[in-house]
Amino acid sequence: MLSPSTEAKDRFEKRVMYQRLPSLQEYVLVAQEKMQIEIYRRVENGWVHITYDEHEQVEFVSIKASLALNEIYP
């Protein structure tokens, strides 16, 4: 979960560090203040950034799963 106090570090420093790992396929950020999930997904030529908002189905390609946001947020 992204908290206001750690969001900048999670969004930038940690993401860049994790994306250097060859085995990492997806980096997921879960917002704490609103229903929103961001996924950074490895593709053939780099990374894509996808944002999912309320009422959307979140696709976790690396684990072959999908969940509606309302299943993730109570």
BELLINCOR-V386290 format. One record per run of one state. SS is the DSSP state (hx for helix, st for strand, lp for the rest). FROM is the first residue (numbers start at 1). TO is the last residue. If there is no record, write none. Layout:
ss:SS from:FROM to:TO
ss:SS from:FROM to:TO
//
This chain:
ss:lp from:1 to:1
ss:st from:2 to:2
ss:lp from:3 to:6
ss:hx from:7 to:19
ss:lp from:20 to:25
ss:st from:26 to:31
ss:lp from:32 to:35
ss:st from:36 to:43
ss:lp from:44 to:45
ss:st from:46 to:53
ss:lp from:54 to:56
ss:st from:57 to:60
ss:hx from:61 to:63
ss:lp from:64 to:64
ss:st from:65 to:68
ss:hx from:69 to:72
ss:lp from:73 to:74
//
